Structures are given as C-alpha cells and as structure tokens.
C-alpha cells in the first residue's frame, strides 16, 4: 500500500508500514541498497531515466530505494505529498532555502531557533542576498510588522529550542499566506507523532532525523516534507545538483527508528512532565520551561495543537553559569552532550554550547541566560534521573 491509501491509517501504523516496497526476494524487513549507481536495460532506458520521462533509480546522490522508503514513510506520517531526505538537519534547512529563495528575498524568523540556524541565516545566506529579521516567537503583531514586500518565508521552531515556547501555527499560517509567504516549521521536538504542522496550515516541515527519529544517537540526517512542487521539485532539484544526500545506511537506521517513534515519544513526554514538575519544586531552580506545566505561557495552545508535550525540559538556576555548570558536572548518569532526542537523557548548557556562537545580545534577545540548563529526557527511570540531578542541585 502506498500514497493516498495511508491517509486512512493512524500515524502509528504509518510509522511501521508506509513506504515499503518488497523486492522479488520477498524480504519482511526493509533492505539496504549500498550502491552508488544503478544499471539500465538499454541505452534508451538510461536516456529516459536521465530526462525524467521514466521514473526509476539513476544515482544514489538523488535516487536510492532505501532513502526513498524513508522519505515516503515520513511524508505519510506528516501528511505531506513529498519528502526529501538530507545529510543532516542543517542540510534540510539549507536545501529548503536554496531551493525556494533567491537573491533579494527576505526571511522573517523566530528568535527562538537553534543557534546554528541563526548562523546559517546571518553569516551564509546573507552572502547570497537573502536577508533575515528576527521576532519573538509568540508575538503575532511583531511577525506582521516584520513582513516586507520581498518577504518570502516565515521560519520557526515549535516548541522552541531551548525554552519550549509554542507558536500558534494556524495564526501564523494565515498571516504568511495573506502576504504570499511560505510558513516553514521545524518539527524536530515533536515529530509527526505529537504534532503535524501541515494540518495547521504550514507549507514546509523541517526535521533533524538525528534526534527523535533515530532516537538512539547513531546517525546524522535530516528531511524536508511538503507538497510535490516546492519540495518534490524545487528542494529536490537543489539536492540532486548540490548533493547534501542521506546515505542508504542512515536511511535504514531512521526507518527502524520510525517504527518505535510513537511508543518512544509517549514515554519521553511522560518522563519529561514528571521531571519538570519535580524540578519546579527545587529551591535552587528559578523557573522551569516545559509546555506540559500549567505555568507555561502557551500550555493551553500546546494542549490544543500537540498530542503530547515532548521530552525537552529547560530550567533556570538561581546561581547563573556557576550553578548551571555545578549541576551539569555533578551528574553521573545523565550524559553531558548537546545532542537531544536520545533514549539516554542528555544535559547541556545552551549559552556555551548550542547557542554559544551567538553574541551575548542575541542570546539575551532569545531569552537564553547564563543559568539555563537544557535536559532532553530519555527513557531511564525518572527516580534515577531525579537522584542524579539532586546531587548537583544540593551543591547550589
């Protein structure tokens, strides 16, 4: 079963079944095709493939059966028509911008984005004449004021990294389309299990498959999901030429990750909410950021447009960077790494890692203080995670 048939199935079923086309060998699990090129039956068939008159495999930079299975499965889960798999999440953002924007275009982005994404916009896309302005994620009026006649894209993460702010996607989609702009949503934190932005009016979805889609910190990859024209033609066209391509092996790993994604995202969400409530009671903690908390400014919005609150918890410590580093360094179970979305809980200090290349002023605008700590809550016992964090909190 392929294509339209999957729309009648639940996302958990799509995660296991969508996209697979068995070969003549009758394999039950998806095979890996570790080949750089493909053979043709005739010169005429080769010509037809290269011209696009006949579908089929040509060269693994842009056509590979394992990668295609991953693309079709993720597209089915998100409710999109097309997916382009890339070598990393950042490659997905770059491919989207290079495929859909041109010199003189303007992007309005949330300030609350991954630090490297801001560096891409500021230091690299600017060289090609693409300008970017930043606004608070949740201030709809600020988004509208920032739009110019040459604005072509609104870009955001929701929930945001690392403060878990939640954007009103339906309102932003209405605003974007009123000004002939695309709404591009990074759905890394929620995945299609918890949130499907296309259903709220978004045009393009970005994924870092490195995170929850893999789920075990093994491979680097990304994806762009959307319609057949902008993603299936324009973004794909950039990938075909420039080659920021996902490897067949990584695509196979991500396929295995998708199969368990619904189960894992529920467990991540449950563990994170329990840990967030516990952190909110700790004397050394000034504030906890998690959409599942009733104190979160967008809690009601998150409950409406998400099917779970996700596995990210950030918290401010009263003692600033010294206190944050004390808590981080005192952990023995939690992994000190900037990656997220792993079965293993990870901890990092955003101001000096993920957002360290931003200026102090840019970090302040994004609300990232020196005392902020980000947790990506894994699948361990929450009691053990509390005990590990308590060791450091007692020192503050």
C-alpha positions in Angstrom: 0.0 0.0 0.0 1.3 3.4 -0.9 0.3 7.0 -1.4 -3.2 8.1 -0.7 -4.1 4.8 1.0 -2.1 5.7 4.1 -4.3 8.7 4.9 -6.9 6.4 6.4 -4.4 4.8 8.8 -3.2 6.0 12.2 0.2 7.6 12.5 1.5 4.6 14.5 0.6 2.2 11.6 2.2 4.6 9.1 5.4 4.6 11.2 5.7 0.8 10.7 4.3 0.1 7.3 4.3 3.1 5.0 6.8 3.4 2.1 8.0 -0.2 1.9 8.0 -1.9 -1.5 9.3 -5.5 -1.3 11.7 -6.8 -3.8 11.5 -10.1 -5.6 13.2 -11.7 -2.7 10.1 -11.2 -0.5 12.0 -9.7 2.5 9.9 -8.8 5.5 12.3 -6.0 6.8 13.4 -3.2 4.6 16.7 -3.9 2.7 19.7 -1.6 2.4 20.9 -0.7 -1.1 24.5 0.3 -0.6 25.2 1.2 -4.2 26.4 4.4 -5.8 24.8 3.8 -9.2 22.2 1.6 -11.0 22.3 -0.3 -14.2 19.9 0.1 -17.1 18.5 -2.5 -19.5 19.3 -0.3 -22.6 20.7 3.0 -23.7 17.1 4.1 -24.4 16.1 3.3 -20.8 19.1 5.2 -19.5 18.2 8.3 -21.6 14.5 8.1 -20.4 15.6 7.9 -16.7 18.0 10.9 -17.0 15.5 13.0 -18.9 12.8 12.3 -16.3 10.5 10.7 -18.8 10.7 7.4 -16.9 10.8 7.1 -13.1 13.4 4.9 -11.5 16.9 4.8 -10.0 19.8 6.6 -11.5 22.5 7.5 -9.0 22.4 7.4 -5.2 23.1 11.1 -4.8 19.4 11.6 -5.6 17.7 8.2 -6.1 18.1 5.3 -3.8 15.5 2.7 -2.8 16.3 2.7 0.9 16.3 6.5 1.1 13.1 6.6 -0.9 11.4 4.3 1.6 12.3 6.6 4.4 11.1 9.6 2.5 7.8 8.1 1.7 7.2 6.8 5.3 8.0 10.2 6.9 5.8 12.0 4.3 3.0 9.7 5.1 3.3 10.3 8.8 3.3 14.1 8.3 0.5 14.0 5.8 2.7 15.5 3.1 3.0 14.7 -0.6 6.8 14.7 -0.9 9.8 14.3 1.3 13.5 15.0 0.5 16.0 13.3 2.9 19.2 15.1 3.5 22.6 14.5 5.2 21.7 16.5 8.3 19.0 18.7 9.8 21.0 21.8 8.8 21.3 20.4 5.3 17.5 20.2 5.3 17.2 23.9 6.2 19.9 24.9 3.7 18.3 22.9 0.9 14.9 24.5 1.6 16.3 28.0 1.5 18.4 27.4 -1.6 15.6 25.6 -3.4 12.9 28.1 -2.6 14.6 31.5 -2.2 16.6 33.8 -4.4 18.8 37.0 -4.0 16.7 39.9 -2.8 14.3 37.7 -0.8 13.6 38.3 2.9 13.0 35.8 5.7 11.3 36.5 9.0 12.4 34.1 11.6 11.7 33.5 15.2 14.5 34.5 17.6 13.9 31.2 19.4 15.7 28.9 17.0 18.8 26.6 17.1 21.9 28.8 17.3 23.4 27.2 14.2 20.3 28.0 12.2 20.7 31.7 13.1 24.4 31.5 12.0 23.3 30.0 8.7 20.9 32.9 8.1 23.2 35.6 9.3 26.6 34.5 8.0 25.9 32.4 4.9 22.5 33.1 3.3 23.3 36.8 3.6 26.2 36.4 1.2 23.6 35.4 -1.4 21.5 38.5 -0.8 18.9 36.8 1.4 18.2 39.0 4.5 16.7 37.8 7.8 14.9 39.6 10.6 14.1 38.1 13.9 10.9 38.4 16.0 9.6 36.9 19.3 8.0 33.5 18.5 4.7 34.2 20.2 4.2 37.9 19.2 2.0 37.7 16.2 1.9 41.5 15.8 5.8 41.5 15.6 5.7 38.9 12.9 3.3 41.1 10.9 5.3 44.3 11.4 8.5 42.5 10.2 7.0 41.4 6.9 8.1 43.3 3.8 7.0 43.2 0.2 10.1 41.0 -0.5 9.4 38.6 2.4 9.0 35.0 1.1 9.4 32.8 4.2 8.4 32.7 7.8 10.6 30.3 9.7 10.1 28.9 13.2 10.6 26.0 15.6 7.7 25.0 17.8 8.3 24.1 20.6 11.4 26.3 20.5 14.9 25.4 21.4 15.6 25.6 24.4 12.8 27.4 26.1 9.9 25.3 24.7 7.8 28.3 23.6 4.9 27.3 21.5 3.8 29.1 18.3 0.2 29.4 17.1 0.7 27.7 13.8 -2.8 28.4 12.4 -2.5 32.1 13.1 1.0 32.3 11.6 -0.1 30.3 8.5 -3.0 32.7 8.0 -0.6 35.6 8.3 2.0 34.1 6.0 -0.5 33.2 3.2 -2.1 36.7 3.4 1.3 38.1 2.4 2.2 35.4 -0.1 4.8 33.8 2.1 5.7 30.2 3.0 5.4 29.0 6.6 8.3 26.7 7.4 8.1 24.8 10.7 10.9 22.9 12.3 9.1 19.9 13.8 12.2 18.3 15.4 11.0 18.5 19.0 7.6 16.9 18.5 7.9 14.7 15.4 4.7 13.8 13.5 3.7 11.6 16.4 2.9 14.6 18.6 2.3 17.4 16.0 1.7 17.6 12.3 2.2 21.2 11.2 0.7 20.8 7.7 -2.6 20.2 9.4 -2.3 23.7 11.0 -1.6 25.4 7.7 2.2 25.1 7.4 3.7 24.7 4.0 7.1 23.1 4.7 8.3 20.9 7.6 11.9 20.5 8.6 13.3 17.6 10.5 16.6 16.8 12.1 16.3 13.0 11.8 19.4 12.8 14.1 17.2 13.5 17.1 14.0 11.6 18.0 13.5 9.9 14.6 16.8 8.0 15.1 16.2 8.0 18.9 19.4 6.4 19.8 22.1 8.8 18.8 23.6 6.7 16.0 23.3 8.7 12.7 23.1 12.2 11.3 20.3 13.1 8.8 17.5 15.5 8.0 14.4 15.8 5.9 12.1 18.3 4.3 8.4 17.5 3.9 5.7 19.3 1.9 4.0 19.4 -1.5 5.0 17.9 -4.8 6.0 21.1 -6.4 8.0 23.0 -3.8 9.5 20.0 -2.0 9.3 17.3 -4.7 10.6 19.6 -7.5 12.4 22.7 -6.1 14.0 21.4 -2.9 14.7 18.0 -4.6 16.3 19.9 -7.5 18.8 21.5 -5.3 19.6 18.2 -3.6 20.0 16.5 -6.9 22.6 19.1 -8.0 24.3 20.0 -4.8 24.2 16.6 -3.2 23.6 17.1 0.6 22.4 13.5 0.5 21.3 11.0 3.1 23.2 7.7 3.0 21.3 4.4 2.4 22.6 3.0 5.7 21.5 6.1 7.7 18.1 5.9 6.0 17.7 2.3 7.1 18.6 3.2 10.7 16.0 6.0 10.6 13.4 3.6 9.2 13.9 1.4 12.2 13.7 4.5 14.4 10.3 5.5 12.9 8.9 2.1 13.8 9.2 2.7 17.5 8.7 6.5 17.4 5.1 6.6 18.7 6.0 4.4 21.7 9.1 6.4 22.5 7.5 9.9 22.1 4.8 9.0 24.6 7.5 7.7 27.1 9.7 10.8 26.6 6.7 13.0 27.2 5.6 11.3 30.3 9.1 11.2 31.8 9.7 14.9 31.0 6.5 16.1 32.5 7.2 14.2 35.7 10.7 15.6 35.9 9.6 19.1 35.1 7.1 19.1 38.0 9.8 17.8 40.3 12.3 20.5 39.2 9.7 23.2 39.8 9.7 22.3 43.5 13.5 22.5 43.9 14.7 25.6 45.9 17.8 26.1 43.5 15.6 26.3 40.4 14.2 29.8 39.5 12.0 28.7 36.6 11.1 25.5 34.6 10.2 25.6 30.9 8.0 22.7 29.7 4.7 23.0 27.8 3.1 20.4 30.0 3.3 22.6 33.0 0.2 24.7 33.7 2.5 27.6 34.5 3.8 27.6 30.9 2.6 30.6 29.0 1.4 28.5 26.0 0.2 25.5 27.9 -3.4 25.7 26.5 -2.1 26.2 23.0 0.2 23.2 23.3 -2.6 21.1 24.6 -4.7 22.0 21.6 -2.2 21.6 18.7 0.0 18.9 20.1 -0.8 15.3 21.1 1.8 15.3 23.9 4.2 17.8 25.4 7.6 16.4 24.3 10.8 15.4 26.0 12.6 18.7 26.4 12.8 20.4 29.8 14.9 23.5 30.4 15.3 25.3 33.7 17.0 28.4 35.1 19.2 28.1 38.2 19.4 31.0 40.6 23.2 31.0 40.7 23.9 31.7 37.0 26.5 29.9 35.0 28.5 28.7 38.0 25.4 27.0 39.4 24.5 25.6 36.0 27.9 24.1 35.5 27.9 22.7 39.0 24.6 20.8 38.4 25.9 19.5 35.0 29.3 18.4 36.3 27.7 16.6 39.3 25.7 14.2 37.1 26.9 10.6 36.8 24.0 9.0 34.9 22.9 11.8 32.6 25.1 12.4 29.5 26.8 15.8 29.1 26.2 16.3 25.4 24.4 18.8 23.2 22.5 16.2 21.2 18.9 15.5 22.1 16.1 13.1 21.3 18.0 10.1 22.6 16.9 7.2 24.7 19.6 8.3 27.1 18.9 11.6 29.0 21.3 14.4 28.0 22.1 17.7 29.6 23.8 20.8 28.2 24.4 24.5 28.9 22.9 26.3 25.9 24.7 29.6 26.4 28.1 28.0 25.9 27.2 25.1 23.5 24.2 25.1 21.2 23.9 28.9 21.3 27.5 29.7 22.1 28.2 31.2 18.6 25.5 33.9 19.2 26.5 37.2 20.6 25.5 38.0 24.2 23.0 40.4 22.9 21.5 37.8 20.6 21.3 35.3 23.4 19.6 37.8 25.6 17.1 38.6 22.9 16.3 34.8 22.7 15.9 34.6 26.5 18.9 32.3 27.0 20.5 33.2 30.3 23.7 32.0 31.8 21.9 29.9 34.4 19.8 28.0 31.8 20.2 24.2 31.6 18.5 22.0 29.0 17.5 18.4 29.5 16.5 16.0 26.8 14.7 13.5 29.0 15.3 9.9 28.0 13.7 6.6 28.8 15.5 5.8 32.1 13.8 5.5 35.4 12.6 9.0 36.4 13.5 8.2 40.0 17.1 7.6 39.0 17.2 10.8 37.0 15.9 12.8 39.9 18.6 11.3 42.2 21.3 12.2 39.6 20.2 15.8 39.3 19.7 16.1 43.1 23.4 15.6 43.6 24.1 18.8 41.8 21.1 20.8 43.0 22.2 20.2 46.6 25.5 21.9 45.8 23.9 25.1 44.5 
